[in-house]
Amino acid sequence: MAHLLHTTFLPSTSSLRRTSSSASPIHISARRRASIEAKIREITMPVLSSTMTEGEIVSWIKYEGDKVTKGEGVVVVKSDKADMDVETFHDGFLAAIMVQDGGFAPVGSVIGLLAETEDEIAEARSRASISSSSAAAATAPPTTTAPSQQPEIIAEPVGPAVVATRETVVASSVHPASEGGNRIVASPYAKTLAKELKVELAGVVGSGPLGRIVAKDVEAAAAAATVSAVPPLAAAVSPKSATAAPGIQLGSVVPFTTMQSAVSRNMLESLAVPTFRVGYTITTDALDALYKKIKSKGVTMTALLAKATALALVKHPVVNSSCRDGKSFTYNSSINIAVAVAMDGGLITPVLQDADKVDIYSLSRKWKELVDKARAKQLQPQEYTTGTFTLSNLGMFGVDRFDAILPPGTGAIMAVGASQPSVVATKDGRIGMKNQMQVNVTADHRVIYGADLASFLQTLAKIIEDPKDLTF
């Protein structure tokens, strides 16, 4: 994978270095060979997206002293858009955890140490202790080079684990899902949900493997707490006594979450792009009829709009282009429709890749899969960073029209309003009723011009008003 970190192999004795493969073999005595074989590797915060500058440790899957194998997930990291399992590429033992659950670390900084053998665990922990002053602060820079008498360490890359499902063997002496009472074992999503619902995991009994706490356990605990907290006469309370929404403290100052920080950076970057907007009214009677006909087969309106947009972009490639350096632009080879999805504390844009080539049924199944992964914060970077054209739909909220802000690195975004009955004049001069929706496209004026958008919207309207091609 392109975003995996490079591994540098170094001997643990500072006087030795790797030589090129063309050099003559080096013969090492048995006494010195032992020192070379002893290796301690750094586990560093990976780069999980192009906008990621720091990551949060959601939870460590392994504990200090646990044996790990190549390709096995060791830690769950929250990037600016999703929670991702990351894996080790070497066998060994998790010797030291330097950034605990809930801690933050800059990209590339050390979050743990991996020892090659059990004999090196104590040495690695000693190393971690020396560097603790740097690792203790969640936002501290990467740890500095150790004194010369300490063994050199090897950068250990981590990346998204191939297998997302994981089980951890735990003891049940204190809590059904705890490790000797030191840490509650719960899924990453369950931990996030517990924070949002203000549920103490220590009081939750897990129903997952070996007593692990999963999301439904947290939801059940929150529901039980709500019921017990409501007094018998709660229904008689006057509406005037209503207060702020649960979990919101009026007058408080709340720092941005990682996702909100990423959104903020992107919006500021968008201000540097000269944009303009073009609106269009599209009759949706035929599209609405098609949707009712094939809805039972799992087709979604989002997939229909994405498919119609993709087919229109085939005929107007300049609207699918992008300008990144201000000096040139790219005709993107694929039509990847990103669709904005609201999430608690931000938004994300899952991408329907090659939407013009995929049939509507497969596209709908893919969209459902992407939404489920987005809500569980399990999207992979390529599933939300590869969009070439963006859709933002607020029609389900009854919004009739709005303007959307252009995402950095793309050429256009289309804001879709609700389809509503409208009184219109027919071609024969009579008055009639038709369902119509307003769409507004925001575009990069460095690349796309008014006539380009007008022509694209005319094509889109023809496809939506006669949607027979959407099901092929």
Disulfide bonds with the S-S distance in Angstrom:
none
